[in-house]
Amino acid sequence: MRLGQKSLDKNSNNKPNITKANALLCPVCCVEYVEAEFDFEVDGIILHNVKALKCPGCDEEVFSPEQQEAIRKRIIDSIEV
Protein backbone atom coordinates (compact mmCIF):
# COMPACT_ATOMS: atom_id res chain seq x y z
CA MET A 1 0.00 0.00 0.00
CA ARG A 2 1.36 3.40 -0.94
CA LEU A 3 1.77 6.14 1.60
CA GLY A 4 -1.61 7.84 2.00
CA GLN A 5 -3.52 5.07 0.21
CA LYS A 6 -5.30 4.01 3.41
CA SER A 7 -6.62 7.54 3.83
CA LEU A 8 -7.84 7.63 0.23
CA ASP A 9 -9.54 4.26 0.58
CA LYS A 10 -11.30 5.38 3.75
CA ASN A 11 -12.63 8.55 2.11
CA SER A 12 -13.85 6.79 -1.01
CA ASN A 13 -16.36 4.59 0.87
CA ASN A 14 -15.25 1.71 -1.40
CA LYS A 15 -17.11 3.22 -4.35
CA PRO A 16 -15.42 3.10 -7.74
CA ASN A 17 -14.56 6.55 -9.00
CA ILE A 18 -15.63 6.16 -12.63
CA THR A 19 -16.57 9.47 -14.22
CA LYS A 20 -16.66 11.00 -17.66
CA ALA A 21 -13.91 13.36 -18.72
CA ASN A 22 -14.54 16.88 -17.40
CA ALA A 23 -17.43 15.62 -15.24
CA LEU A 24 -18.42 17.87 -12.37
CA LEU A 25 -18.11 16.10 -9.02
CA CYS A 26 -19.90 16.96 -5.80
CA PRO A 27 -17.26 18.24 -3.37
CA VAL A 28 -19.05 16.55 -0.45
CA CYS A 29 -19.85 13.11 -1.89
CA CYS A 30 -17.22 12.90 -4.67
CA VAL A 31 -19.81 11.54 -7.10
CA GLU A 32 -20.79 12.89 -10.49
CA TYR A 33 -23.70 15.31 -10.66
CA VAL A 34 -26.67 14.18 -12.78
CA GLU A 35 -29.02 16.40 -14.76
CA ALA A 36 -32.35 17.19 -13.11
CA GLU A 37 -35.34 19.47 -13.68
CA PHE A 38 -37.36 21.36 -11.11
CA ASP A 39 -39.35 24.56 -10.55
CA PHE A 40 -37.21 27.52 -9.52
CA GLU A 41 -38.23 30.86 -8.01
CA VAL A 42 -36.13 34.00 -8.14
CA ASP A 43 -37.35 37.47 -7.13
CA GLY A 44 -40.97 36.31 -7.20
CA ILE A 45 -40.66 34.88 -10.73
CA ILE A 46 -41.40 31.16 -10.95
CA LEU A 47 -39.68 29.23 -13.71
CA HIS A 48 -40.91 25.71 -14.46
CA ASN A 49 -38.73 22.83 -15.70
CA VAL A 50 -35.41 24.51 -14.94
CA LYS A 51 -32.44 22.28 -15.72
CA ALA A 52 -29.74 21.88 -13.09
CA LEU A 53 -27.10 19.44 -11.94
CA LYS A 54 -27.95 17.44 -8.82
CA CYS A 55 -25.81 15.22 -6.61
CA PRO A 56 -27.44 11.80 -6.25
CA GLY A 57 -25.82 11.48 -2.82
CA CYS A 58 -26.67 14.67 -0.94
CA ASP A 59 -29.20 16.27 -3.35
CA GLU A 60 -27.08 19.45 -3.66
CA GLU A 61 -28.10 21.37 -6.81
CA VAL A 62 -25.80 23.52 -8.92
CA PHE A 63 -26.08 25.22 -12.29
CA SER A 64 -23.61 24.97 -15.15
CA PRO A 65 -22.71 28.25 -16.88
CA GLU A 66 -25.00 27.28 -19.78
CA GLN A 67 -27.89 26.58 -17.40
CA GLN A 68 -27.29 29.92 -15.64
CA GLU A 69 -27.47 31.73 -18.99
CA ALA A 70 -30.70 29.90 -19.91
CA ILE A 71 -32.24 30.94 -16.57
CA ARG A 72 -31.13 34.55 -17.10
CA LYS A 73 -32.76 34.62 -20.55
CA ARG A 74 -35.98 33.09 -19.22
CA ILE A 75 -36.16 35.72 -16.47
CA ILE A 76 -35.64 38.54 -18.97
CA ASP A 77 -38.28 37.05 -21.26
CA SER A 78 -40.80 36.79 -18.40
CA ILE A 79 -40.21 40.42 -17.39
CA GLU A 80 -40.66 41.72 -20.94
CA VAL A 81 -44.04 40.01 -21.41
C-alpha positions as CSV (number, residue, x, y, z in Angstrom):
1,M,0.0,0.0,0.0
2,R,1.4,3.4,-0.9
3,L,1.8,6.1,1.6
4,G,-1.6,7.8,2.0
5,Q,-3.5,5.1,0.2
6,K,-5.3,4.0,3.4
7,S,-6.6,7.5,3.8
8,L,-7.8,7.6,0.2
9,D,-9.5,4.3,0.6
10,K,-11.3,5.4,3.7
11,N,-12.6,8.5,2.1
12,S,-13.9,6.8,-1.0
13,N,-16.4,4.6,0.9
14,N,-15.3,1.7,-1.4
15,K,-17.1,3.2,-4.3
16,P,-15.4,3.1,-7.7
17,N,-14.6,6.6,-9.0
18,I,-15.6,6.2,-12.6
19,T,-16.6,9.5,-14.2
20,K,-16.7,11.0,-17.7
21,A,-13.9,13.4,-18.7
22,N,-14.5,16.9,-17.4
23,A,-17.4,15.6,-15.2
24,L,-18.4,17.9,-12.4
25,L,-18.1,16.1,-9.0
26,C,-19.9,17.0,-5.8
27,P,-17.3,18.2,-3.4
28,V,-19.1,16.6,-0.4
29,C,-19.8,13.1,-1.9
30,C,-17.2,12.9,-4.7
31,V,-19.8,11.5,-7.1
32,E,-20.8,12.9,-10.5
33,Y,-23.7,15.3,-10.7
34,V,-26.7,14.2,-12.8
35,E,-29.0,16.4,-14.8
36,A,-32.3,17.2,-13.1
37,E,-35.3,19.5,-13.7
38,F,-37.4,21.4,-11.1
39,D,-39.3,24.6,-10.5
40,F,-37.2,27.5,-9.5
41,E,-38.2,30.9,-8.0
42,V,-36.1,34.0,-8.1
43,D,-37.3,37.5,-7.1
44,G,-41.0,36.3,-7.2
45,I,-40.7,34.9,-10.7
46,I,-41.4,31.2,-11.0
47,L,-39.7,29.2,-13.7
48,H,-40.9,25.7,-14.5
49,N,-38.7,22.8,-15.7
50,V,-35.4,24.5,-14.9
51,K,-32.4,22.3,-15.7
52,A,-29.7,21.9,-13.1
53,L,-27.1,19.4,-11.9
54,K,-28.0,17.4,-8.8
55,C,-25.8,15.2,-6.6
56,P,-27.4,11.8,-6.3
57,G,-25.8,11.5,-2.8
58,C,-26.7,14.7,-0.9
59,D,-29.2,16.3,-3.4
60,E,-27.1,19.4,-3.7
61,E,-28.1,21.4,-6.8
62,V,-25.8,23.5,-8.9
63,F,-26.1,25.2,-12.3
64,S,-23.6,25.0,-15.2
65,P,-22.7,28.3,-16.9
66,E,-25.0,27.3,-19.8
67,Q,-27.9,26.6,-17.4
68,Q,-27.3,29.9,-15.6
69,E,-27.5,31.7,-19.0
70,A,-30.7,29.9,-19.9
71,I,-32.2,30.9,-16.6
72,R,-31.1,34.6,-17.1
73,K,-32.8,34.6,-20.6
74,R,-36.0,33.1,-19.2
75,I,-36.2,35.7,-16.5
76,I,-35.6,38.5,-19.0
77,D,-38.3,37.0,-21.3
78,S,-40.8,36.8,-18.4
79,I,-40.2,40.4,-17.4
80,E,-40.7,41.7,-20.9
81,V,-44.0,40.0,-21.4
